[in-house]
Amino acid sequence: MSIEVGSKLQGKVTGITNFGAFVELPEGSTGLVHISEVADNYVKDINEHLKVGDEVLVKVINEKDGKIGLSIRKAKEQTQSQTHRPRQNKPNNNFRTKENFEQKMARFLKDSEDRLSSLKRNTESKRGGRGARRG
């Protein structure tokens, strides 16, 4: 059985660090469950959730250059969504549409220049600096 992205496997916690837990997978390979992938809620101390020797169900979320990224949270989500109603992907109107980096940067620069010119205009007129009109 090869390790493929998206597959769920049973593993054993072999080590815990402040950023995650190492899990031994079948065939002797080891992957990392990042602290953000341990539980649905915020995890301040991973030792409250896992300890060395625990058997855990993990989902392979990435594999690059022999490094395997695992998720306990996503493995649980799939089993829960099978028993509960499936999630509905509703568009969230509170957020802007996806922008690429260049669009975000252009918007930021425009907003920044507008704010800066407004600030300069207001402060120079109050102190009588350059461009202030005297009547």
Kinemage of the C-alpha trace (Angstrom):
@kinemage 1
@onewidth
@group {chain A} dominant
@subgroup {mainchain}
@vectorlist {calphas} color= white
{ca met a 1} P 0.000 0.000 0.000
{ca ser a 2} L 1.643 3.215 -1.119
{ca ile a 3} L 1.082 6.527 0.626
{ca glu a 4} L -0.994 8.807 -1.579
{ca val a 5} L -2.348 12.297 -0.944
{ca gly a 6} L -5.960 12.033 0.222
{ca ser a 7} L -5.681 8.569 1.729
{ca lys a 8} L -6.561 7.870 5.362
{ca leu a 9} L -4.207 5.719 7.398
{ca gln a 10} L -3.820 4.443 10.931
{ca gly a 11} L -0.584 5.566 12.570
{ca lys a 12} L 1.230 5.713 15.884
{ca val a 13} L 2.575 8.909 17.484
{ca thr a 14} L 6.340 8.524 17.855
{ca gly a 15} L 7.363 12.024 18.859
{ca ile a 16} L 5.923 15.352 19.948
{ca thr a 17} L 7.392 18.818 19.413
{ca asn a 18} L 6.064 22.299 20.077
{ca phe a 19} L 4.997 22.581 16.392
{ca gly a 20} L 3.408 19.171 15.859
{ca ala a 21} L 3.610 15.411 16.218
{ca phe a 22} L 5.478 12.783 14.250
{ca val a 23} L 3.389 9.780 13.279
{ca glu a 24} L 4.748 6.443 12.099
{ca leu a 25} L 2.720 5.149 9.177
{ca pro a 26} L 2.461 1.670 7.675
{ca glu a 27} L 5.575 0.520 5.794
{ca gly a 28} L 7.770 2.345 8.337
{ca ser a 29} L 7.477 5.869 6.899
{ca thr a 30} L 6.984 8.853 9.187
{ca gly a 31} L 4.877 11.963 8.651
{ca leu a 32} L 4.249 15.188 10.540
{ca val a 33} L 0.912 16.379 11.884
{ca his a 34} L 1.311 20.146 12.245
{ca ile a 35} L -0.202 21.580 15.441
{ca ser a 36} L -2.833 23.394 13.349
{ca glu a 37} L -4.012 20.025 11.963
{ca val a 38} L -4.545 18.295 15.332
{ca ala a 39} L -8.017 19.599 16.231
{ca asp a 40} L -10.777 21.855 14.934
{ca asn a 41} L -10.231 24.369 17.718
{ca tyr a 42} L -7.067 26.290 18.667
{ca val a 43} L -4.371 24.046 20.136
{ca lys a 44} L -2.052 25.860 22.515
{ca asp a 45} L -0.345 22.766 23.909
{ca ile a 46} L -0.260 19.678 21.723
{ca asn a 47} L 0.376 17.516 24.807
{ca glu a 48} L -3.253 18.103 25.859
{ca his a 49} L -4.397 16.253 22.713
{ca leu a 50} L -1.718 13.657 21.948
{ca lys a 51} L 0.950 11.622 23.660
{ca val a 52} L 3.677 9.313 22.394
{ca gly a 53} L 2.249 5.874 21.642
{ca asp a 54} L -1.279 7.050 20.730
{ca glu a 55} L -2.897 5.326 17.752
{ca val a 56} L -4.417 7.981 15.474
{ca leu a 57} L -6.321 8.109 12.202
{ca val a 58} L -4.635 10.563 9.835
{ca lys a 59} L -5.215 11.856 6.335
{ca val a 60} L -2.290 12.489 3.996
{ca ile a 61} L -2.589 16.132 2.914
{ca asn a 62} L 0.713 16.512 1.056
{ca glu a 63} L 3.876 14.660 0.127
{ca lys a 64} L 6.918 16.458 -1.189
{ca asp a 65} L 10.551 15.399 -1.333
{ca gly a 66} L 9.873 12.445 0.984
{ca lys a 67} L 8.222 14.646 3.619
{ca ile a 68} L 4.664 13.624 4.406
{ca gly a 69} L 2.145 16.152 5.759
{ca leu a 70} L -0.672 14.642 7.804
{ca ser a 71} L -3.921 15.881 9.343
{ca ile a 72} L -5.941 14.385 12.186
{ca arg a 73} L -8.526 17.153 11.860
{ca lys a 74} L -9.275 16.424 8.194
{ca ala a 75} L -9.461 12.684 8.825
{ca lys a 76} L -12.147 13.348 11.456
{ca glu a 77} L -14.020 15.840 9.234
{ca gln a 78} L -14.611 13.231 6.563
{ca thr a 79} L -15.940 10.607 8.954
{ca gln a 80} L -18.217 13.147 10.660
{ca ser a 81} L -19.538 14.521 7.373
{ca gln a 82} L -20.537 11.014 6.378
{ca thr a 83} L -22.722 10.698 9.489
{ca his a 84} L -23.990 14.291 9.529
{ca arg a 85} L -25.423 16.454 6.797
{ca pro a 86} L -22.850 17.485 4.205
{ca arg a 87} L -21.453 20.994 4.203
{ca gln a 88} L -22.990 23.454 1.818
{ca asn a 89} L -20.641 25.730 -0.029
{ca lys a 90} L -22.420 29.056 0.160
{ca pro a 91} L -20.693 32.146 -1.123
{ca asn a 92} L -19.789 34.491 1.685
{ca asn a 93} L -20.762 38.028 0.734
{ca asn a 94} L -18.693 39.557 3.543
{ca phe a 95} L -15.431 38.976 1.704
{ca arg a 96} L -14.135 40.351 -1.576
{ca thr a 97} L -13.713 38.075 -4.521
{ca lys a 98} L -10.368 36.318 -4.762
{ca glu a 99} L -7.643 38.659 -5.871
{ca asn a 100} L -4.213 37.736 -7.044
{ca phe a 101} L -1.135 39.341 -5.536
{ca glu a 102} L -0.796 42.035 -8.185
{ca gln a 103} L -4.418 43.139 -7.728
{ca lys a 104} L -4.024 43.287 -3.949
{ca met a 105} L -0.801 45.254 -4.262
{ca ala a 106} L -2.324 47.727 -6.743
{ca arg a 107} L -5.329 48.262 -4.447
{ca phe a 108} L -3.031 48.730 -1.446
{ca leu a 109} L -0.847 51.270 -3.254
{ca lys a 110} L -3.860 53.251 -4.473
{ca asp a 111} L -5.403 53.343 -0.974
{ca ser a 112} L -2.062 54.254 0.536
{ca glu a 113} L -1.459 57.109 -1.902
{ca asp a 114} L -4.985 58.447 -1.331
{ca arg a 115} L -4.517 58.423 2.430
{ca leu a 116} L -1.081 59.990 2.208
{ca ser a 117} L -2.214 62.826 -0.068
{ca ser a 118} L -5.210 63.498 2.165
{ca leu a 119} L -2.969 63.570 5.228
{ca lys a 120} L -0.467 65.924 3.576
{ca arg a 121} L -3.249 68.233 2.382
{ca asn a 122} L -4.749 68.481 5.870
{ca thr a 123} L -1.500 68.956 7.807
{ca glu a 124} L 0.063 71.487 5.409
{ca ser a 125} L -3.003 73.716 5.459
{ca lys a 126} L -2.988 73.743 9.260
{ca arg a 127} L 0.670 74.679 9.629
{ca gly a 128} L 0.856 77.070 6.740
{ca gly a 129} L 3.374 74.962 4.871
{ca arg a 130} L 3.954 74.671 1.139
{ca gly a 131} L 0.884 75.131 -0.973
{ca ala a 132} L -1.153 76.664 1.781
{ca arg a 133} L -3.201 79.605 0.585
{ca arg a 134} L -2.933 82.829 2.399
{ca gly a 135} L -5.668 85.314 2.048
